[in-house]
Amino acid sequence: MAAERVRVLTADDHRVFAEALETILSLDDRIEVVGRAADGREAVELAQDRKPDVVLMDVNMPVMDGIEATREITADAAPPAVVMLTGSESAADVARAREAGAAAYLTKDHIADDLVRAILNAAPR
């Protein structure tokens, strides 16, 4: 993927946090944000429509939570990688995210250090 940018969809119900994520990602020319979902159902629909390489998925969202949305997204024939973003460090949440098909799990307090690396590592090559 040397010349191509990694296409990223963000899914978080907190608008200000989602905008901050997009600002961070816009500073890296290897990444292109292709959409933002405010709930899990919208994340599934946008993932099917926009065909991102990576989905940044919040665990707790309205309509459909991030775990179920991840399960639906990763069930597709050629799914994007899903990187879970959450405030929780619960081992149970990590296990549920992995079981649903998440490629990585980041707590929101470590985003500044690990976000871009997690996206690039999760993106299909």
Secondary structure as GFF3:
##gff-version 3
##sequence-region A 1 125
A	DSSP	beta_strand	6	11	.	.	.	ID=ss1
A	DSSP	alpha_helix	15	26	.	.	.	ID=ss2
A	DSSP	beta_strand	31	37	.	.	.	ID=ss3
A	DSSP	alpha_helix	40	50	.	.	.	ID=ss4
A	DSSP	beta_strand	54	58	.	.	.	ID=ss5
A	DSSP	alpha_helix	66	74	.	.	.	ID=ss6
A	DSSP	beta_strand	81	86	.	.	.	ID=ss7
A	DSSP	alpha_helix	91	100	.	.	.	ID=ss8
A	DSSP	beta_strand	104	107	.	.	.	ID=ss9
A	DSSP	three_ten_helix	108	110	.	.	.	ID=ss10
A	DSSP	alpha_helix	111	122	.	.	.	ID=ss11
###
